[in-house]
Amino acid sequence: MTAPTPTACLVLADGSVFYGEGFGATGQTVAELCFNTAMTGYQEIMTDPSYAGQIVTFTFPHVGNVGTNPQDDETGDPVAAGMVVKWMPTEPSNWRAVQHLSDWLAARGRIAIGGIDTRRLTRAIRQQGAPHAALAHDPNGKFDIEALVAAARAFAGLEGMDLAKDVTCAQSYRWNEMRWAWPDGFAPQTDPKHRVVAIDYGAKRNILRCLASAGCEVTVLPASATYEDVMAHSPDGVFLSNGPGDPAATGEYAVPMIRDVLDKTELPVFGICLGHQMLALALGGETVKMSHGHHGANHPVKDLETGKVEITSMNHGFAVDGQSLPDGVVETHRSLFDGSNCGIRMTGRPVYSVQHHPEASPGPQDSYYLFERFAAAMAAR
């Protein structure tokens, strides 16, 4: 009995080729290849704007088993360029399922490949760093491997790339939906206490929900917002969101606004992920590209000021260089996996940020208190 003809392949810039079975959309895409260790939340991961320019390898084999539904999207459409899994998705078995994962991906133009030895692939990424890769899906199994290798090698990479401009909102808007709660789901906020301007570098919806649940009236502004744009809303605090790409590139236009807020006001400022990196750059720190980044929902982070260890959700390929922080800026959190910086604060001011994701989606909620701390800082003004 002959083996079935592969209908998809993943080609790395070093010439490695992985054949498998395609699902989702057909065609090809080129991006940086990373891996995510989360056991749940594949839909949230695929729609997280921080994954722009990346193909995601899922180390957990059961991907697609709970289907998809509109409530779990973190933005309007998938942002990750593609998906790599060990086992092909099965028929969904969950009361919330609305659509099969393959159909969901196909409708949104995202390519996926199953039947891959994800352990081998993940080891390669860990040892060699996140490679550039080409992913192709052709039901007839016809692939020009030489051209795919050339495409992977031609990919410019994420260093120096400003991707926030591609995923930010086109214009400002208000957000009042709160976190999901039984039995009403996402209830609207009715009694806001603090006006917050959230800068959208690629904001996840659940971050905005957490701000609303903490009592914030949230106005979302594009990544290019100026100091004058921010202050026109008379905010009680400024939030800096997550997002993709090289923080130094986005910082070319984002850092001047943040510096103005810090220099001209005493407003509380809170940043997450790319927002954390933007704040560090504005305070005089530096950022570096990581070998393979942190992507998962089981990352231990130590709060250096309390000694508490939190299990967190992470998704970043760049990090703040903790050794570059100037006087007046304190390192507050550190990864227990590799010692990289995961949090900073200004001394004597309610200005702080973290690299990890306290909103989860997916992941644990150990760090949700950071939203409440932000609200308390605004209440104390």
Sequence and secondary structure as in RCSB ss.txt:
>XXXX:A:sequence
MTAPTPTACLVLADGSVFYGEGFGATGQTVAELCFNTAMTGYQEIMTDPSYAGQIVTFTFPHVGNVGTNPQDDET
GDPVAAGMVVKWMPTEPSNWRAVQHLSDWLAARGRIAIGGIDTRRLTRAIRQQGAPHAALAHDPNGKFDIEALVA
AARAFAGLEGMDLAKDVTCAQSYRWNEMRWAWPDGFAPQTDPKHRVVAIDYGAKRNILRCLASAGCEVTVLPASA
TYEDVMAHSPDGVFLSNGPGDPAATGEYAVPMIRDVLDKTELPVFGICLGHQMLALALGGETVKMSHGHHGANHP
VKDLETGKVEITSMNHGFAVDGQSLPDGVVETHRSLFDGSNCGIRMTGRPVYSVQHHPEASPGPQDSYYLFERFA
AAMAAR
>XXXX:A:secstr
       EEEEETTS EEEEEEEES EEEEEEEEEE  SS HHHHHT GGGBTEEEEESSS  STT B GGG SS
SS  BSEEE SS       TT  B HHHHHHHTT EEEES  HHHHHHHHHHH S EEEEEE TT    HHHHHH
HHHH   STT   HHHHS SS EEE EEEEETTTEEEE     EEEEEEESS  HHHHHHHHHTTEEEEEEETT 
 HHHHHTT  SEEEE    S HHHHHHHHHHHHHHHHHH    EEEETHHHHHHHHHTT  EEEEEEEEEEEEEE
EEETTT  EEEEEEEEEEEE GGG  TTEEEEEEETTT  EEEEEETTSSEEEESSBTT SSS  TTTHHHHHHH
HHHHT 
